[in-house]
Amino acid sequence: MVTILLCGFMGCGKSTVGKALADRLGFNQRTGFSFIDLDEYIVAKERRPIKDIFAIDGEGYFRTLEKKAMLEISNMGGVVALGGGTLLTPENAKIAKLCGKIVYLQTPFHICYDRVMAEDMGESRPLFSKYSYNELEQIYAERDEIYSRHANYVINGDDNIDTIVNTIVTKVTRYNRPERR
């Protein structure tokens, strides 16, 4: 089974959908690995929150950690939730494409924003403490183009979880080849 990498803006549902998708595909029974959230993987290895990594070492260092983590998990199989900025680095995007199928959970900005704010008022997200609503909306628009360009599949992330999971399973397993490039 191919590795499925979920991409999208913060709050689009990558972690929630990723866990449900891994359960649906039964990765945990076959391989011992079901789901990895790339950000959580980095936090566990660094033993500090992303907010601290950004504050102390900067975004460039964090992107280097993402690259290293991508290489470490590249052959594990299963479902991976990429960080919201993972595909911004061309090298990380290339690694992701080599790892498996990239699925973009395209969720409207206002929904992403509301989800992040409901979670912890954006405190755990470095960009949310740095930028205003309008600036974040502009960042979302810029990233939407990047996510769309790199994705094998673009899925409506504003649907219920079962529908999203079913859509991903159908698209990724239908011909086991990308619909678009």
Contact map, one row per residue, 1 for C-alpha under 8 A:
1110000000000000000000000000000000000000000000000000000000000000000000000000110000000000000000000000000000000000000000000000000000000000000000000000000000000000000000000000000000000
1111000000000000000000000000000000000000000000000000000000000000000000000000110000000000000000000001100000000000000000000000000000000000000000000000000000000000000000000000000000000
1111100000000000000000000000000000000000000000000000000000000000000000000001111100000000000000000011100000000000000000000000000000000000000000000000000000000000000000000000000000000
0111110000000000000000000000000000000000000000000000000000000000000000000000111100000000000000000001111000000000000000000000000000000000000000000000000000000000000000000000000000000
0011111000000000000000000000000000000000000000000000000000000000000000000000001111000000000000010001111000000000000000000000000000000000000000000000000000000000000000000000000000000
0001111100000100010000000000000000000000000000000000000000000000000000000000001111000000000000000000011110000000000000000000000000000000000000000000000000000000000000000000000000000
0000111110000100000000000000000000000000000000000000000000000000000000000000000011110010000000000000011110000000000000000000000000000000000000000010000000000000000000000000000000000
0000011111010100000000000000000000000000000000000000000000000000000000000000000001110000000000000000000111100000000000000000000000000000000000010010000000000000000000000000000000000
0000001111110000000000000000000000000000000000000000000000000000000000000000000000011000000000000000000000100001000000000000000000000000000100110000000000000000000000000000000000000
0000000111111000000000000000000000000000000000000000000000000000000000000000000000110000000000000000000000000001100100000000000000000000000000000000000000000000000000000000000000000
0000000011111100000000000000000000000000000000000000000000000000000000000000000000000000000000000000000000000011101100000000000000000000000000000000000000000000000000000000000000000
0000000111111100000000000000000000000000000000000000000000000000000000000000000000000000000000000000000011110011000000000000000000000000000000000000000000001000000000000000000000000
0000000001111111100000000000000000000000000000000000000000000000000000000000000000000000000000000000000010000000000000000000000000000000000000000000000000001000000000000000000000000
0000011100111111110000000000000000000000000000000000000000000000000000000000000011000000000000000000000010000000000000000000000000000000000000000000000000000000000000000000000000000
0000000000001111111000000000000000001000000000000000000000000000000000000000000010000000000000000000000000000000000000000000000000000000000000000000000000000000000000000000000000000
0000000000001111111100000000000000000000000000000000000000000000000000000000000000000000000000000000000000000000000000000000000000000000000000000000000000000000100000000000000000000
0000000000001111111110000000000000000000000000000000000000000000000000000000000000000000000000000000000000000000000000000000000000000000000000000000000000000000100110000000000000000
0000010000000111111111000000000000100000000000000000000000000000000000000000001110000000000000000000000000000000000000000000000000000000000000000000000000000000000000000000000000000
0000000000000011111111100000000001100000000000000000000000000000000000000000001000000000000000000000000000000000000000000000000000000000000000000000000000000000000000000000000000000
0000000000000001111111110000000000000000000000000000000000000000000000000000000000000000000000000000000000000000000000000000000000000000000000000000000000000000100010000000000000000
0000000000000000111111111000000000000000000000000000000000000000000000000000001000000000000000000000000000000000000000000000000000000000000000000000000000000000000010001000000000000
0000000000000000011111111111000001100000000000000000000000000000000000000000011000000000000000000000000000000000000000000000000000000000000000000000000000000000000000000000000000000
0000000000000000001111111111000001000000000000000000000000000000000000000000000000000000000000000000000000000000000000000000000000000000000000000000000000000000000000000000000000000
0000000000000000000111111100000000000000000000000000000000000000000000000000000000000000000000000000000000000000000000000000000000000000000000000000000000000000000010000000000000000
0000000000000000000011111110000000000000000000000000000000000000000000000000000000000000000000000000000000000000000000000000000000000000000000000000000000000000000000000000000000000
0000000000000000000001111111110001000000000000000000000000000000000000000000000000000000000000000000000000000000000000000000000000000000000000000000000000000000000000000000000000000
0000000000000000000001101111111111000000000000000000000000000000000000000000010000000000000000000000000000000000000000000000000000000000000000000000000000000000000000000000000000000
0000000000000000000001100111111111000000000000000000000000000000000000000000000000000000000000000000000000000000000000000000000000000000000000000000000000000000000000000000000000000
0000000000000000000000000111111100000000000000000000000000000000000000000000000000000000000000000000000000000000000000000000000000000000000000000000000000000000000000000000000000000
0000000000000000000000000111111110000000000000000000000000000000000000000000000000000000000000000000000000000000000000000000000000000000000000000000000000000000000000000000000000000
0000000000000000000000000011111111000000000000000000000000000000000000000000000000000000000000000000000000000000000000000000000000000000000000000000000000000000000000000000000000000
0000000000000000000000000011111111000000000000000000000000000000000000000000000000000000000000000000000000000000000000000000000000000000000000000000000000000000000000000000000000000
0000000000000000000000000011011111100000000000000000000000000000000000000001110000000000000000000000000000000000000000000000000000000000000000000000000000000000000000000000000000000
0000000000000000001001100111001111110000000000000000000000000000000000000000011000000000000000000000000000000000000000000000000000000000000000000000000000000000000000000000000000000
0000000000000000011001000000000011111000000000000000000000000000000000000000011110000000000000000000000000000000000000000000000000000000000000000000000000000000000000000000000000000
0000000000000000000000000000000001111101100000000000000000000000000000000000001110000000000000000000000000000000000000000000000000000000000000000000000000000000000000000000000000000
0000000000000010000000000000000000111111100000000000000000000000000000000000000111100000000000000000000000000000000000000000000000000000000000000000000000000000000000000000000000000
0000000000000000000000000000000000011111110000000000000000000000010011000000000111100000000000000000000000000000000000000000000000000000000000000000000000000000000000000000000000000
0000000000000000000000000000000000001111111000000100000000000000010000000000000001100000000000000000000000000000000000000000000000000000000000000000000000000000000000000000000000000
0000000000000000000000000000000000011111111100000000000000000000000000000000000000000000000000000000000000000000000000000000000000000000000000000000000000000000000000000000000000000
0000000000000000000000000000000000011111111110000000000000000000000010000000000000000000000000000000000000000000000000000000000000000000000000000000000000000000000000000000000000000
0000000000000000000000000000000000000111111111000000000000000000110010000000000000000000000000000000000000000000000000000000000000000000000000000000000000000000000000000000000000000
0000000000000000000000000000000000000011111111111100000000000000000000000000000000000000000000000000000000000000000000000000000000000000000000000000000000000000000000000000000000000
0000000000000000000000000000000000000001111111110000000000000000000000000000000000000000000000000000000000000000000000000000000000000000000000000000000000000000000000000000000000000
0000000000000000000000000000000000000000111111100000000000000000000000000000000000000000000000000000000000000000000000000000000000000000000000000000000000000000000000000000000000000
0000000000000000000000000000000000000000011111111000000000000000000000000000000000000000000000000000000000000000000000000000000000000000000000000000000000000000000000000000000000000
0000000000000000000000000000000000000000001111111000000000000000000000000000000000000000000000000000000000000000000000000000000000000000000000000000000000000000000000000000000000000
0000000000000000000000000000000000000000001101111101100000000000000000000000000000000000000000000000000000000000000000000000000000000000000000000000000000000000000000000000000000000
0000000000000000000000000000000000000000001001111111100000000000000000000000000000000000000000000000000000000000000000000001000000000000000000000000000000000000000000000000000000000
0000000000000000000000000000000000000010001000011111110000000100000000000000000000000000000000000000000000000000000000000001110000000000000000000000000000000000000000000000000000000
0000000000000000000000000000000000000000000000001111111000000000000000000000000000000000000000000000000000000000000000000001110000000000000000000000000000000000000000000000000000000
0000000000000000000000000000000000000000000000011111111110000000000000000000000000000000000000000000000000000000000000000000000000000000000000000000000000000000000000000000000000000
0000000000000000000000000000000000000000000000011111111111101100000000000000000000000000000000000000000000000000000000000000000000000000000000000000000000000000000000000000000000000
0000000000000000000000000000000000000000000000000111111111101100000000000000000000000000000000000000000000000000000000000000010000000000000000000000000000000000000000000000000000000
0000000000000000000000000000000000000000000000000011111111000000000000000000000000000000000000000000000000000000000000000000000000000000000000000000000000000000000000000000000000000
0000000000000000000000000000000000000000000000000001111111000000000000000000000000000000000000000000000000000000000000000000000000000000000000000000000000000000000000000000000000000
0000000000000000000000000000000000000000000000000001111111111100000000000000000000000000000000000000000000000000000000000000000000000000000000000000000000000000000000000000000000000
0000000000000000000000000000000000000000000000000000111111111100000000000000000000000000000000000000000000000000000000000000000000000000000000000000000000000000000000000000000000000
0000000000000000000000000000000000000000000000000000110011111110000000000000000000000000000000000000000000000000000000000000000000000000000000000000000000000000000000000000000000000
0000000000000000000000000000000000000000000000000000000011111111000000000000000000000000000000000000000000000000000000000000000000000000000000000000000000000000000000000000000000000
0000000000000000000000000000000000000000000000000000110011111111100000000000000000000000000000000000000000000000000000000000000000000000000000000000000000000000000000000000000000000
0000000000000000000000000000000000000000000000000100110011111111110000000000000000000000000000000000000000000000000000000000000000000000000000000000000000000000000000000000000000000
0000000000000000000000000000000000000000000000000000000000111111111000000000000000000100100000000000000000000000000000000000000000000000000000000000000000000000000000000000000000000
0000000000000000000000000000000000000000000000000000000000011111111100000000000000000000000000000000000000000000000000000000000000000000000000000000000000000000000000000000000000000
0000000000000000000000000000000000000000010000000000000000001111111110000000000000000000000000000000000000000000000000000000000000000000000000000000000000000000000000000000000000000
0000000000000000000000000000000000000110010000000000000000000111111111000000000000000100000100000000000000000000000000000000000000000000000000000000000000000000000000000000000000000
0000000000000000000000000000000000000000000000000000000000000011111111100000000000000000001100100000000000000000000000000000000000000000000000000000000000000000000000000000000000000
0000000000000000000000000000000000000000000000000000000000000001111111110000000000000000000000000000000000000000000000000000000000000000000000000000000000000000000000000000000000000
0000000000000000000000000000000000000100110000000000000000000000111111111000000000000000000000000000000000000000000000000000000000000000000000000000000000000000000000000000000000000
0000000000000000000000000000000000000100000000000000000000000000011111111100000000000000000100110000000000000000000000000000000000000000000000000000000000000000000000000000000000000
0000000000000000000000000000000000000000000000000000000000000000001111111100000000000000000000100000000000000000000000000000000000000000000000000000000000000000000000000000000000000
0000000000000000000000000000000000000000000000000000000000000000000111111110000000000000000000000000000000000000000000000000000000000000000000000000000000000000000000000000000000000
0000000000000000000000000000000000000000000000000000000000000000000011111111100000000000000000000000000000000000000000000000000000000000000000000000000000000000000000000000000000000
0000000000000000000000000000000000000000000000000000000000000000000001111111100000000000000000110010000000000000000000000000000000000000000000000000000000000000000000000000000000000
0000000000000000000000000000000000000000000000000000000000000000000000011111100000000000000000000010000000000000000000000000000000000000000000000000000000000000000000000000000000000
0010000000000000000000000000000010000000000000000000000000000000000000001111110000000000000000000000000000000000000000000000000000000000000000000000000000000000000000000000000000000
1111000000000000000000000000000010000000000000000000000000000000000000001111111000000000000000000000000000000000000000000000000000000000000000000000000000000000000000000000000000000
1111000000000000000001000010000011100000000000000000000000000000000000000001111100000000000000000000000000000000000000000000000000000000000000000000000000000000000000000000000000000
0011110000000000011011000000000001110000000000000000000000000000000000000000111110000000000000000000000000000000000000000000000000000000000000000000000000000000000000000000000000000
0011110000000000010000000000000000111100000000000000000000000000000000000000011111000000000000000000000000000000000000000000000000000000000000000000000000000000000000000000000000000
0000111000000110010000000000000000111100000000000000000000000000000000000000001111100000000000000000000000000000000000000000000000000000000000000000000000000000000000000000000000000
0000111100000100000000000000000000001110000000000000000000000000000000000000000111111100000000000000000000000000000000000000000000000000000000000000000000000000000000000000000000000
0000001101000000000000000000000000001110000000000000000000000000000000000000000011111100000000000000000000000000000000000000000000000000000000000000000000000000000000000000000000000
0000001111000000000000000000000000000000000000000000000000000000000000000000000001111110000000000000000000000000000000000000000000000000000000000000000000000000000000000000000000000
0000000010000000000000000000000000000000000000000000000000000000000000000000000001111111100000000000000000000000000000000000000000000000000000000000000000000000000000000000000000000
0000000000000000000000000000000000000000000000000000000000000010010000000000000001111111100110000000000000000000000000000000000000000000000000000000000000000000000000000000000000000
0000001000000000000000000000000000000000000000000000000000000000000000000000000000011111110110010000000000000000000000000000000000000000000000000110010000000000000000000000000000000
0000000000000000000000000000000000000000000000000000000000000000000000000000000000001111110110000000000000000000000000000000000000000000000000100100000000000000000000000000000000000
0000000000000000000000000000000000000000000000000000000000000010000000000000000000001111111110000000000000000000000000000000000000000000000000000000000000000000000000000000000000000
0000000000000000000000000000000000000000000000000000000000000000000000000000000000000011111111000000000000000000000000000000000000000000000000000000000000000000000000000000000000000
0000000000000000000000000000000000000000000000000000000000000000001000000000000000000000111111100000000000000000000000000000000000000000000000000000000000000000000000000000000000000
0000000000000000000000000000000000000000000000000000000000000000011001000000000000000111111111110000000000000000000000000000000000000000000000000000000000000000000000000000000000000
0000000000000000000000000000000000000000000000000000000000000000000000000000000000000111111111111000000000000000000000000000000000000000000000000000010000000000000000000000000000000
0000000000000000000000000000000000000000000000000000000000000000000000000000000000000000011111111100000000000000000000000000000000000000000000000000000000000000000000000000000000000
0000000000000000000000000000000000000000000000000000000000000000001001100100000000000000001111111110000000000000000000000000000000000000000000000000000000000000000000000000000000000
0000100000000000000000000000000000000000000000000000000000000000000001000100000000000010000111111111010000000000000000000000000000000000000000000000000000000000000000000000000000000
0000000000000000000000000000000000000000000000000000000000000000000000000000000000000000000011111111110000000000000000000000000000000000000000000000010000000000000000000000000000000
0000000000000000000000000000000000000000000000000000000000000000000000000000000000000000000001111111000000000000000000000000000000000000000000000000000000000000000000000000000000000
0010000000000000000000000000000000000000000000000000000000000000000000000110000000000000000000111111100000000000000000000000000000000000000000000000000000000000000000000000000000000
0111100000000000000000000000000000000000000000000000000000000000000000000000000000000000000000011111110000000000000000000000000000000000000000000000000000000000000000000000000000000
0111100000000000000000000000000000000000000000000000000000000000000000000000000000000000000000001011111000000000000000000000000000000000000000000000001110000000000000000001000001000
0001111000000000000000000000000000000000000000000000000000000000000000000000000000000000000000011001111100000000000000000000000000000000000000000000011110000000000000000000000000000
0001111000000000000000000000000000000000000000000000000000000000000000000000000000000000000000000000111110000000000000000000000000000000000000000000001111100000000000010000000000000
0000011100000000000000000000000000000000000000000000000000000000000000000000000000000000000000000000011111000000000000000000000000000000000000000011001111100000000000000000000000000
0000011100011100000000000000000000000000000000000000000000000000000000000000000000000000000000000000001111100000000000000000000000000000000000000000000001111000000000000000000000000
0000000100010000000000000000000000000000000000000000000000000000000000000000000000000000000000000000000111110000000000000000000000000000000000010000000001111100000000000000000000000
0000000110010000000000000000000000000000000000000000000000000000000000000000000000000000000000000000000011111011000000000000000000000000000000000000000000011100000000000000000000000
0000000000010000000000000000000000000000000000000000000000000000000000000000000000000000000000000000000001111111000000000000000000000000000000000000000000001100000000000000000000000
0000000000000000000000000000000000000000000000000000000000000000000000000000000000000000000000000000000000111111100000000000000000000000100100000000000000000000000000000000000000000
0000000000000000000000000000000000000000000000000000000000000000000000000000000000000000000000000000000000011111110000000000000000000000000000000000000000000000000000000000000000000
0000000000110000000000000000000000000000000000000000000000000000000000000000000000000000000000000000000000111111111000000000000000000000000000000000000000000100000000000000000000000
0000000011110000000000000000000000000000000000000000000000000000000000000000000000000000000000000000000000111111111100000000000000000000000000000000000000000000000000000000000000000
0000000001100000000000000000000000000000000000000000000000000000000000000000000000000000000000000000000000001111111110000000000000000000000000000000000000000000000000000000000000000
0000000000000000000000000000000000000000000000000000000000000000000000000000000000000000000000000000000000000111111111000000000000000000000000000000000000000000000000000000000000000
0000000000100000000000000000000000000000000000000000000000000000000000000000000000000000000000000000000000000011111111100000000000000000000000000000000000000000000000000000000000000
0000000001100000000000000000000000000000000000000000000000000000000000000000000000000000000000000000000000000001111111111100000000000000000000000000000000000000000000000000000000000
0000000000000000000000000000000000000000000000000000000000000000000000000000000000000000000000000000000000000000111111111100000000000000000000000000000000000000000000000000000000000
0000000000000000000000000000000000000000000000000000000000000000000000000000000000000000000000000000000000000000011111111000000000000000000000000000000000000000000000000000000000000
0000000000000000000000000000000000000000000000000000000000000000000000000000000000000000000000000000000000000000001111111100000000000000000000000000000000000000000000000000000000000
0000000000000000000000000000000000000000000000000000000000000000000000000000000000000000000000000000000000000000000111111111000000000000000000000000000000000000000000000000000000000
0000000000000000000000000000000000000000000000000000000000000000000000000000000000000000000000000000000000000000000111111110000000000000000000000000000000000000000000000000000000000
0000000000000000000000000000000000000000000000000000000000000000000000000000000000000000000000000000000000000000000110111111110110000000000000000000000000000000000000000000000000000
0000000000000000000000000000000000000000000000000000000000000000000000000000000000000000000000000000000000000000000000011111110110000000000000000000000000000000000000000000000000000
0000000000000000000000000000000000000000000000001110000000000000000000000000000000000000000000000000000000000000000000010111110000000000000000000000000000000000000000000000000000000
0000000000000000000000000000000000000000000000000110000000000000000000000000000000000000000000000000000000000000000000000111111110000000000000000000000000000000000000000000000000000
0000000000000000000000000000000000000000000000000110010000000000000000000000000000000000000000000000000000000000000000000111111111000000000000000000000000000000000000000000000000000
0000000000000000000000000000000000000000000000000000000000000000000000000000000000000000000000000000000000000000000000000000111111100001000000000000000000000000000000000000000000000
0000000000000000000000000000000000000000000000000000000000000000000000000000000000000000000000000000000000000000000000000110111111110001000000000000000000000000000000000000000000000
0000000000000000000000000000000000000000000000000000000000000000000000000000000000000000000000000000000000000000000000000110111111100000000000000000000000000000000000000000000000000
0000000000000000000000000000000000000000000000000000000000000000000000000000000000000000000000000000000000000000000000000000011111110000000000000000000000000000000000000000000000000
0000000000000000000000000000000000000000000000000000000000000000000000000000000000000000000000000000000000000000000000000000001111111011000000000000000000000000000000000000000000000
0000000000000000000000000000000000000000000000000000000000000000000000000000000000000000000000000000000000000000000000000000000101111111000000000000000000000000000000000000000000000
0000000000000000000000000000000000000000000000000000000000000000000000000000000000000000000000000000000000000000000000000000000000111111100000000000000000000000000000000000000000000
0000000000000000000000000000000000000000000000000000000000000000000000000000000000000000000000000000000000000000000000000000000000011111110000000000000000000000000000000000000000000
0000000000000000000000000000000000000000000000000000000000000000000000000000000000000000000000000000000000000000000000000000000000111111111000000000000000000000000000000000000000000
0000000000000000000000000000000000000000000000000000000000000000000000000000000000000000000000000000000000000000000000000000001100111111111100000000000000000000000000000000000000000
0000000000000000000000000000000000000000000000000000000000000000000000000000000000000000000000000000000000001000000000000000000000001111111110000000000000000000000000000000000000000
0000000000000000000000000000000000000000000000000000000000000000000000000000000000000000000000000000000000000000000000000000000000000111111111000000000000000000000000000000000000000
0000000000000000000000000000000000000000000000000000000000000000000000000000000000000000000000000000000000000000000000000000000000000011111111100000000000000000000000000000000000000
0000000010000000000000000000000000000000000000000000000000000000000000000000000000000000000000000000000000001000000000000000000000000001111111110000000000000000000000000000000000000
0000000000000000000000000000000000000000000000000000000000000000000000000000000000000000000000000000000000000000000000000000000000000000111111111000000000000000000000000000000000000
0000000000000000000000000000000000000000000000000000000000000000000000000000000000000000000000000000000000000000000000000000000000000000011111111100000000000000000000000000000000000
0000000010000000000000000000000000000000000000000000000000000000000000000000000000000001000000000000000000000000000000000000000000000000001111111110000000000000000000000000000000000
0000000110000000000000000000000000000000000000000000000000000000000000000000000000000000000000000000000001000000000000000000000000000000000111111111000000000000000000000000000000000
0000000000000000000000000000000000000000000000000000000000000000000000000000000000000000000000000000000000000000000000000000000000000000000011111111100000000000000000000000000000000
0000000000000000000000000000000000000000000000000000000000000000000000000000000000000011000000000000000000000000000000000000000000000000000001111111110000000000000000000000000000000
0000001100000000000000000000000000000000000000000000000000000000000000000000000000000010000000000000000100000000000000000000000000000000000000111111111000000000000000000000000000000
0000000000000000000000000000000000000000000000000000000000000000000000000000000000000000000000000000000100000000000000000000000000000000000000011111111001000000000000000000000000000
0000000000000000000000000000000000000000000000000000000000000000000000000000000000000000000000000000000000000000000000000000000000000000000000001111111000000000000000000000000000001
0000000000000000000000000000000000000000000000000000000000000000000000000000000000000010000010001000010000000000000000000000000000000000000000000111111100000000000000000000000000001
0000000000000000000000000000000000000000000000000000000000000000000000000000000000000000000000000000111100000000000000000000000000000000000000000011111111000000000000000000000000001
0000000000000000000000000000000000000000000000000000000000000000000000000000000000000000000000000000111100000000000000000000000000000000000000000000011111000000000000000000000001111
0000000000000000000000000000000000000000000000000000000000000000000000000000000000000000000000000000111100000000000000000000000000000000000000000000001111100000000000000010000001110
0000000000000000000000000000000000000000000000000000000000000000000000000000000000000000000000000000001111000000000000000000000000000000000000000001001111110000000000000000000000000
0000000000000000000000000000000000000000000000000000000000000000000000000000000000000000000000000000001111000000000000000000000000000000000000000000000011111000000100110000000000000
0000000000000000000000000000000000000000000000000000000000000000000000000000000000000000000000000000000011100000000000000000000000000000000000000000000001111110000100000000000000000
0000000000011000000000000000000000000000000000000000000000000000000000000000000000000000000000000000000011110000000000000000000000000000000000000000000000111110000100000000000000000
0000000000000000000000000000000000000000000000000000000000000000000000000000000000000000000000000000000001110010000000000000000000000000000000000000000000011111000000000000000000000
0000000000000000000000000000000000000000000000000000000000000000000000000000000000000000000000000000000000000000000000000000000000000000000000000000000000011111101100000000000000000
0000000000000000000000000000000000000000000000000000000000000000000000000000000000000000000000000000000000000000000000000000000000000000000000000000000000000111111100000000000000000
0000000000000001100100000000000000000000000000000000000000000000000000000000000000000000000000000000000000000000000000000000000000000000000000000000000000000011111110000000000000000
0000000000000000000000000000000000000000000000000000000000000000000000000000000000000000000000000000000000000000000000000000000000000000000000000000000000000001111111000000000000000
0000000000000000000000000000000000000000000000000000000000000000000000000000000000000000000000000000000000000000000000000000000000000000000000000000000000000011111111100000000000000
0000000000000000100000000000000000000000000000000000000000000000000000000000000000000000000000000000000000000000000000000000000000000000000000000000000000111011111111110000000000000
0000000000000000100110010000000000000000000000000000000000000000000000000000000000000000000000000000000000000000000000000000000000000000000000000000000000000000111111111000000000000
0000000000000000000000000000000000000000000000000000000000000000000000000000000000000000000000000000000000000000000000000000000000000000000000000000000000000000011111111100000000000
0000000000000000000000000000000000000000000000000000000000000000000000000000000000000000000000000000000000000000000000000000000000000000000000000000000000100000001111111110000000000
0000000000000000000000000000000000000000000000000000000000000000000000000000000000000000000000000000001000000000000000000000000000000000000000000000000000100000000111111111000000000
0000000000000000000010000000000000000000000000000000000000000000000000000000000000000000000000000000000000000000000000000000000000000000000000000000000000000000000011111111110000000
0000000000000000000000000000000000000000000000000000000000000000000000000000000000000000000000000000000000000000000000000000000000000000000000000000000000000000000001111111110000000
0000000000000000000000000000000000000000000000000000000000000000000000000000000000000000000000000000000000000000000000000000000000000000000000000000000010000000000000111111111100000
0000000000000000000000000000000000000000000000000000000000000000000000000000000000000000000000000000100000000000000000000000000000000000000000000000000000000000000000011111111111000
0000000000000000000000000000000000000000000000000000000000000000000000000000000000000000000000000000000000000000000000000000000000000000000000000000000000000000000000001111111100000
0000000000000000000000000000000000000000000000000000000000000000000000000000000000000000000000000000000000000000000000000000000000000000000000000000000000000000000000001111111110000
0000000000000000000000000000000000000000000000000000000000000000000000000000000000000000000000000000000000000000000000000000000000000000000000000000000000000000000000000011111110000
0000000000000000000000000000000000000000000000000000000000000000000000000000000000000000000000000000000000000000000000000000000000000000000000000000000000000000000000000011111111000
0000000000000000000000000000000000000000000000000000000000000000000000000000000000000000000000000000000000000000000000000000000000000000000000000000000000000000000000000001011111100
0000000000000000000000000000000000000000000000000000000000000000000000000000000000000000000000000000100000000000000000000000000000000000000000000000000110000000000000000001000111111
0000000000000000000000000000000000000000000000000000000000000000000000000000000000000000000000000000000000000000000000000000000000000000000000000000000110000000000000000000000011111
0000000000000000000000000000000000000000000000000000000000000000000000000000000000000000000000000000000000000000000000000000000000000000000000000000000110000000000000000000000001111
0000000000000000000000000000000000000000000000000000000000000000000000000000000000000000000000000000000000000000000000000000000000000000000000000000111100000000000000000000000001111
